[in-house]
Structure formats: C-alpha cells, structure tokens
Amino acid sequence: MNEFKNCAPVAGSANTARWWHSLPDGRIQCDLCPRDCKLHEGQRGLCFVRQRSSDQMVLTTYGRSSGFCIDPIEKKPLFHFLPGSSVFSFGTAGCNLACKFCQNWDISKSREMDSLMDEASPERIAEVALAKGAASVAFTYNDPVIFAEYAMDTADACHARGLKTVAVTAGYIHAEPRRAFFDKIDAANVDLKAFTDEFYQQQTGSHLAPVLDTLLHIHHQTTCWLEITTLLIPGLNDSTPELEAMTRWIAEHLGSDVPLHFSAFHPDYKMVDVPPTPMATLTRARQIALANGLHHVYTGNVHDIDGGSTYCPSCQKKLIERDWYAVLDYELTAQANCPQCGTHIAGCFGAELGHPFGRRRIPVRVTSMARQF
C-alpha cells in the first residue's frame, strides 16, 4: 500500500526557519550551525535547504522527504535502545558537512531534491509509523540538524502518540538550536568522524570542537540516550594513537557505558581510491576501546557476531547476540540486569524483547495525506 504520495513541491510550502539574524551589510546570517552562512536574497546555505526568501530564513524541505523506510533499530546503529524493535526512518536532502567519504552522497549532496520528494506532515508521519508498528521514528539518511524545525515538529507529533524519536547526526550545530533539538530526541547516534581537527577540516570542511560539545551536551544535559559511531578510514583516522586518545576522552568525559560503534569504510563518493577497512583494524580499535575502560564497543558494516553482541561488563556473559542487524538471543532481565551476576546494563530496554523485527528494511510510501488505512 502507498501511504505517502510522490509530488512536486507546492508553491509557498517553504516553512519559516528559526535561528538567524540580520547583518548591518544587508545580509542575514544563519545561526543553526558553526558555518554561519551569510546570505543575500535567494541564496542558500552550504546545507542547500536553508534559504533566504523575502528577508527571512526558510526551510525549503519542510514537510518533504527523500523517502521513508521501516528499519531495524540496530541499523541506525542503536544497540542499547529498544533492541529488536522497528523504527520508521526518513530524511530530506542536503547536509552541512562536506565529507569526501559520504556513504549517502546521493541524498546528502543532491541538488535535485526540490522536485523529487515525498510529502508528509509531521502528524501524518506519526500516524503511519504507529500504523506500521514502529516503536520509534528516526531522522536519518541525511543530517537532521539541517531540517531541525521539521524534525522537532515531527517529534512532538510522535510523542503525542507514544512513539520515541531517534536522531542520526554528525552533531555539527550551535548551542541554542542544540538545546532545543535534543530536548525532543529520545536517542541519538552521533557520528564522531575522527579525533583530530585536521581530519575534520581536510575531509569534512568542518571542525571537531562543536561535535565534542554536542556529545557533552547530550550526555550531561539531556535525557536522550547516546551512542557514538566512528567510520574507520585506512590511513586517515585509524592510527593507534588517535584511537587511544579518542577512547580515553569518551571514557573520561562521557563515561564507560556510552556504546561506541566502529564501522568499516567502503570506497565511495570522492574517496574511491582508499581501500576498505580491514577486519583487523576494527578488531584492534575495539580492543583499544575496551582496554581504555569502555564497556560496550561494537564493530559494524562487517559480519562479526562477537563484535556485534552485547556482553556483561562484569562477568562477560553474552547478553544480546546479534548477527548483522538481527537479534539472535536476548538474556537481559526485565530490569535490564545480567541474569548471571546482576550487573545493570545501561540503555533503554523494554521489559522483554518480544518478537524481534529482524534485519530487513521495508520501503514505505503514502498515496494521500488524507488516506485512511
């Protein structure tokens, strides 16, 4: 069944955006992220979706998406947030980073999305997600901070229907919108792309410090559950000294219970001449993180049951066994404790696993905004 319709943008559909101010020289400045784009009439920021129109800032992708899918929550990846459940996933277009290794470049770097989008209001997204049996709605595929107003309104609609919200983000955002955005998010996976400012500048056109500020804010100032992902790119961010520094920082500033995912790089976009990440690199990174005190360290984009499973940090009993995104075994108690030694496992777990969603993903479309199931 088609739940969302494919349509061209409707005239006047651009939504007034927040977080901008006028400059003395007649331009307006976007205050959403550290890029601080300064715009003349009609110009768009680097993200492509925030535009100056009639002397104000508008979000050109409000109410429009590059597509909708039902995913396993483990695909985000989130391993300590409602494991085994399904999540209704969507994104828009554009991005405020310029990663040469982008794995979703066809969406995040697209300049044709103005006329190639599914349309859906926040309320409709929540209705469809609930009807499809999802436990949460994820803002993903491209970075949701650039469509924060749309994501926040959708989060309100989801919470009104008992659904949780998830953000998959690089965390490149200013303090004021950061507070407003993450106050409405129940779980986030933040992409910590490296642990040097040199990498951020040369490979993403951004800086490390705002991302670290986002990690600190989420963990210490919100109730949002936090997990971190680092894509290990051979020769660029996978050295032992850098991994030592990064994992020590996480343990010291965020604590031992924040899950860390090391994902394998595959050549793509502007980095097709770099080889895929060897399995040995992922194993080494995981060992370094565990040795530095992190309790839950995972490997991703590879077939590694041991690296994808959750263990008790006290007695090492395997508590959640995973194969890719599928949950094979689940032995946590209803209170999220290890049944062998009683250690509590940090996260957001249900009373029981129930029937796990599995590894599949299901595309979803809408035929009409008013159509009933």
N, C-alpha and C positions, 0 to 999 in steps of 0.2 A: 504494500500500500504506500502511495506517495503522500506523506504528511506535510511536506513543505513544497511550495511551488517555485519553479525557476523563473526569474523575472528580471527585467532591466530595472535599474533604479528609478524610483518615482521622483518626479520633479518636486523639489522642496523638501525631500526626505532627510537631507543632512541635518544632524542634530547639533544644537549649540553645545560647545565643549566648555569644560572648566579649565582652570589653571593657565591663565595667560594674562598679560598686561600690556598696555600701550607704552611706546617709547617716545622720547622727545623728538626723534627724527621722523615720526610718522609711521614707522613700522610697528608691528605688535610682536611680542616675544612669547613663545610657548614655554610654560613653566612646568610641563609634565616631567621631562627627563633632563639629565645633565647636558644634553646637546644644546638646549636653549635656542632653538631655531628662531630667527628673526625674519619676519615675513612682510612683504608688500602685498597689496591686494591681489588675490587669485593664486598666490604662491602656496605650496605645500611644504611641510617639514620633511626631513630626511625619511621619516617613517612613511610618508606618502599619503597618509589617511587623515592627518590633521591639517586643515586648510584655513587660510584667511579668506573670509567672504563677508562683504558688507561691513567691514571694520569690526569683525568679531571672529572668534575661532570656532570652526565647526568640525565635527567628526563625520567624515563622509561615508564611513562604513556602519554607522549606527543602524541596527535592525537588519543587517545583511551579512551573510556568511559565505565562506568558500566551500562549505559542506558540513554535513552532520554525520556522525557515526556512533554506534554503540560499541564501546571498547571494554576490555577487562581493565580494572583499575591498575593492575600491575604494569600495564603498558605505559603509564604516564612518565616514569615509573614511581608508584607508591606501593610500598610493601608492608607498611605498618598502618595503613588507613583502609579500613573495611575490606580486608583481603578477600579475594574471591568474588567480589561484587562487580556489577557492571556500571559503567559511567557513560553518560551522554556527552559526547565530545564535539566541540566546534571551535572554529577560528574565523578570522576575517582575512585581511590581506595586509601586507606591509610589515615593516619591522624597524625599530630604532637602532639596531646594530647593523654592522656591515661585515658579517662573518664570511671569510673566504671559504669556509668548510661547511656552510649551511646545508643541513640534511633535508630541509623543507623549502629550498630556494624557489621552487616553482610557485609557492604560495607567498612566502615572506618577501620575495623580490619582485612579485608580479606588478606590472603597471597596466594590466588589462582587466583588473577585477571590478572596475566600475560598472561593467556591463555583464559580468559573468558571476552572478551571486544568487544564492538562495535567500529569500526574505523571510524574516520571522521576528515577531515582537518578543520581548523578554517573557511575557506571560505565556505566549504560545510555546516557547522553548520549554518552559517548566511543565506545561500540560503534556507535551509529547514525551518528555523524559519520564514523567511519572507514569504515563500510559504504557511506556515501553519497559517498565520495571527497573529502571535505573535507580541506584541509591544516591547518585550524585551527578552533577553537571560540571564538566571540565572546560575551562577556557584554555585552548591549546592550539597546536599546529603552527600558529604564529604567536608572537608575544602579546598577551592580553593587556599589558600596561598601556599599549598604544590605543586600545579601544576600552579604556577603563570605565567610561561612563556607561557604555552598553553592557559591559560585564557586571558592573555594580547594580544596575537596574535588574539584570537577569538574576543576580544573586538574591536580591530582595524577593523576586517572584518565586525563586526556588525555595527559599527559607519559609515563605508563606505556605508552601505545600509540603513541608517536611523533608525537602531534599538538601543534601550537602553540596558545597561548592568547592571546586579544585582549580588552582592556577598553576600552569606550567610556564615558567618565566625565566628570563635571564636576570631579572631584578634590577634593571637599569632605570631608576626612577628617583625623582626628587622626594624630599622628606614629607612635604604636606600631602601630595597625592598618594604617597606610600602609606601613610596612616589611614587615609580614607579607603583606599583599595583593600588592604589586607584586613581591615576590620570586618569586611564582608566575606572573607575567604576562610573556609574550614580546613583546607590542607593545601600545601604548596610544595612543588618540586622546583627548586631554584638551580639553574644551570650555572655552576661555578666553572667557567671555561678554562681557567688556569690560575696560577697563583703568582704571576708577575705582571706588573703594569706594562712591561714591554710587549708581552703576548697580546694583552688587551688592545694596546694601541696599534700594533702592526697587523694583527689578524682579525680584529673586530671593529677597529676605529672608535674604541671607547676606552674606559678606564676601570681599573679594578676596585678602587675605594668605594664607589657608590654601591657596588654589588655586596661588598662586605658589610656596609651599613644596612642594606636590606636584610641580609641574613641575621644580623644582630637584632634588628627591629622585630622581625617576625618571631624569633625565638624568645626574646625577652619582653616584648611589649604587646604581644597579641596572644590569642588562644589558638591561632592557626597552627596545625601540625606541620612540621617542616622536615623535608628530605632534600638531599643535595645530589646532583649528578655532575660528573666531570667526564667529558669525552676525551679520551687519551689519544693524542695525535703523535705518532712516532717522530721523535726528534724535536718536537716543539713544546710540549708541556708534560712529558713523561719521565723526566730525569729523576733519579732518586733524591737529590737534594730538594727539588721543588715539591715532590710528593711528601717528603718528610716535613717540610715547612707548612704545607697546606693542612696535613692531617693533624699536626701539633696545634695549629691555630684553631681548627674546628674543635678539638678536644678541650682546649683551654677556654675558648670564648663561647662555645655553644654547648659543650658537654659531650659525654661519651655516648649518649643514647640517640643522637641525631643520625639517622641512617644515611650512608654515603654509597652512591652507585658509581662504579667505574664502568664506562661504556666503551665498546670498541668502535674505532673510527673506520669508515668505509670511504674510499675516494669519491668525491662529489663536487659539484659546482666549480669553484675556481681552484680546487686542490685535488685534481685528479692524478697528479704526479707523485703523491705521497702514498706509500703502501698501507694496507690495512694494519690495524693494531694486532700484534702477535698475542696469542693467548698467554704467553709467558709474561708479557708486560702487565696484563690485567692481574695475573696471579701475584706478581711482585708488588703491585700497587696495593692490592688487598692485604698482603702480609704486612706491609709498612703501616697501613692504617690501623690494623689490629694491634700491632706492636706498640703503636702510639696511644693506645687506650680506647679506640672507638669500638663499640660493641657490635654494631651491625653494619657490615661492609659487604657490598654485593657487586657482582660482575654482570654486565649487560651486553646485548647485541651478539652474544655467543651462546653456544649450548654448554652450560656449566651448571649442573644440578647442585653441586656443593656451593658454588659461588652465588647461586640464586636462592638458597634456602636460609631460613632464619634459625639461629641457634640460641640457646640459653647462654648468656654471658658468664654465668656462674659455673654450671655443670657441663656445658657444651652439648646438652641433649638437643637433637634436631626437633624443632617445634613446628615449623611450617616448611614442607618440602615443595619446591617449585621446579617445573620443567618449562623453560621459557616463561610464558605468562600463565601457565596452568598450575593451580594448586593441587598437588597430588596427595598431600597428607597434612592434617591440621590437628595439633595436640595441645594447644593452649586451653587453659581452663576458662570458664565463663568470666572470671575476673582478670583475664589476660596474664595468668601466672604460669610458670613452668610446673607441670604436674609432678616432676621428679624432685625438685628442690624448693619450689615455692617462689622463686625469683620473679618479680613483676617485670613484664616486658612493656616498654614504653610504646605508646601508639594510640590509635583509635580503633578498637576492635569491638565487634559485635559480641553478643552473648554466646553465639555459636556461628560456625561457618555457614551452615545450611547447604544449599546446592550451589557450588561454585560456578561462576559464569564460564570459565574456561579461557582459551587463548584466541578465540575467534573475534572478528570485528564485523559489524553489520552496518552498511551504509543506510542512512535514513533520509527521506525527502518528504516535503509537505506539499500537498496538492492545493490547499487553500487555507488561508488564515482562519477561516470560519468553519472549515470542515470538521465534522464530528467523527469519532471512531465508531 
